[in-house]
Amino acid sequence: MMGRTWRRNCVGVGGLGVGGLVLVVFIQLSTVGVPAAEGNDAPGASPCWDSPSAEGCEDANVYYPPIEVLADIVAVCTAQPKLSGCSVYNACSSSGASGPFCTKWSILADLCSGGAAATGVATGCRHYTQLCGLGKTSVTQCSDPLLRPIQSLVSAAVAAEDVAAMCDAMSMEDCATCTTALCPDPLLSLGKLCISMPGMTDCLHWKVMCGGDGAEALTAFCGVTSGETCNPVMQMSFHWGLNDMILFAGWVPCTPGYYVLSLIAVAATAVFAALLKALRAREQQRVSLRASGMIRDAESVEGVQSRSEDISAGAGGGKT
């Protein structure tokens, strides 16, 4: 039985990196010789698994320690690595996300609750469902706002559909990261596409997710819209507003103050260009007038010379 469990947990762990493999090895070794609680397959024997609303069940860390929570996350993401919750887990591990959404309970909630929840992964989500998903519960971790799942997290299936629709409408570089044949991380692919082109219709689900409370910490999926870094966007119609690139890659106003300064700079540039144009026209006019004056002077000289020659010729004829 242990051999079968070992093989089941190790399959696909490579997708989670060396850390996931080490975690599974540690858990397997640490549970050798420890009998599982009968009837509930829980990490530790406790009446809270059957009655999570009972007194004394408030702190799940007592009977469901963080390492076991992480083990369940690994189990779910080993079985279904494309899940949006797994994408969040990977982003948190690579500094692509931060804050409360990177806590183990929040990620487990992403995986096991809501529209983006895992399907058919009884082993990884069983413990969370027993404590938080079967009705009344007194477990603090189930209702703590700092451990809540991401609001309106786009599911992997919806993300893949949105990416397909966007890439059918317009060919983009990031379309190669999610095709009908291979799409390892649908949520991340959707985030990249919508960060660059948020005005597209198929970014609606992404906008709802990234407009939620705390979503600014999901930089890998929602981009960075504050501080020193700004993300330029591309819109296919006449528009104005924040996050538009102006002339240069580093000129992307993403705050109201930056935007106002950019407007002043553009207006000043327009005035300066008009002034240069006026000065150029005036200089051209002066050159033209000077040229025409020189021509008139030359014509006058030629006329005088011609008259002098005529007079000279006439005088010579009279003498004869």
C-alpha positions, 0 to 999 in steps of 0.5 A, spaced: 500 500 500 505 504 501 508 503 495 502 505 491 501 511 495 509 513 493 508 512 486 501 516 486 504 522 489 511 522 485 507 522 478 508 529 475 511 532 481 517 534 477 512 539 474 512 542 481 520 543 481 525 539 486 521 542 492 515 539 491 519 532 490 523 533 497 516 535 500 513 528 498 519 524 500 519 528 507 512 526 508 512 519 506 518 518 510 515 521 516 508 517 516 512 510 516 509 506 521 503 511 523 496 509 522 491 513 519 485 515 522 480 510 520 474 513 516 476 519 515 483 519 511 485 525 515 492 527 517 491 526 525 485 523 528 480 528 531 473 529 532 473 535 528 474 532 521 467 529 522 464 535 526 468 541 524 463 546 528 464 542 535 468 546 540 475 546 540 476 545 532 477 553 531 484 552 530 486 547 524 493 547 525 492 543 531 490 537 527 491 539 520 498 542 520 501 547 515 506 541 512 499 537 511 496 543 508 502 543 503 502 536 502 495 536 499 496 542 495 502 538 492 497 532 491 492 536 487 497 540 483 500 533 481 494 530 479 491 537 475 497 541 474 493 546 469 489 548 475 489 556 476 490 555 484 496 551 481 498 557 477 498 561 483 502 556 487 507 556 482 507 564 481 508 565 489 514 560 489 517 565 483 515 572 486 510 572 481 505 573 486 505 575 494 501 577 500 495 573 503 494 569 497 500 566 497 498 563 504 497 555 504 490 555 506 488 561 501 492 556 495 488 550 498 481 554 498 483 556 490 484 549 489 478 546 492 472 551 492 469 556 488 468 556 480 476 554 479 476 548 484 479 541 482 474 536 479 475 529 481 481 530 486 478 527 492 485 526 496 488 533 495 481 536 497 478 531 502 481 535 508 479 542 506 472 539 504 471 536 511 473 542 514 470 548 510 465 545 505 460 541 508 456 546 512 457 549 518 464 550 521 467 553 527 474 552 523 478 559 523 482 558 517 475 557 513 473 564 514 479 568 516 479 574 510 487 573 510 486 566 508 480 567 503 481 564 496 482 569 490 475 573 488 473 571 481 479 567 480 478 565 473 478 557 472 483 554 467 478 552 463 475 559 462 482 561 461 484 557 456 477 558 452 479 566 453 486 565 450 483 561 444 478 566 442 483 572 443 488 568 439 483 567 433 482 574 433 489 576 433 495 573 432 500 575 438 507 572 441 504 569 447 499 565 443 504 560 443 504 559 450 497 556 450 495 552 444 489 547 443 495 542 443 499 544 449 497 549 454 500 548 461 498 554 464 492 557 462 491 562 467 498 565 466 497 565 458 491 569 459 494 574 464 500 575 459 495 577 453 490 581 457 496 585 460 498 587 453 491 588 450 486 589 456 481 592 451 479 586 448 473 583 449 475 576 451 479 579 457 472 580 461 473 575 466 481 577 467 478 584 468 473 582 474 479 578 477 484 583 477 479 588 479 478 584 486 481 586 492 488 585 493 489 583 486 495 588 485 499 583 489 498 578 483 503 581 478 504 575 474 497 575 472 495 582 473 501 586 471 504 592 475 500 598 475 503 602 481 510 604 483 515 605 478 514 600 473 508 601 468 505 596 463 503 599 456 497 597 453 495 596 446 488 598 444 485 598 437 481 604 437 482 612 438 482 612 446 486 616 452 487 614 459 493 611 463 498 605 461 499 608 454 506 608 451 508 615 448 513 615 443 518 611 447 518 604 451 520 608 458 514 613 457 508 610 460 504 614 464 500 610 469 498 615 475 494 621 474 500 625 476 504 622 471 499 623 466 498 630 467 505 631 466 505 627 460 499 632 457 503 638 459 509 635 455 506 633 449 502 640 449 509 643 450 512 639 444 506 641 439 507 648 441 515 648 440 514 644 433 509 649 431 514 655 433 520 651 429 515 651 423 513 658 423 521 660 424 522 656 418 517 659 414 519 666 416 526 664 414 524 661 407 521 668 406 527 672 408 531 668 403 526 668 397 525 676 398 533 677 398 533 672 392 528 676 389 532 683 391 538 680 388 535 679 381 532 686 381 539 689 382 542 685 377 536 686 372 537 694 374 545 693 372 544 690 366 539 695 364 544 701 365 549 697 362 545 696 356 542 703 355 550 706 356 552 701 350 546 704 346 548 711 348 555 710 346 553 707 339 549 713 338 554 717 339 559 714 335 554 714 329 553 721 329 561 723 329 561 719 322 
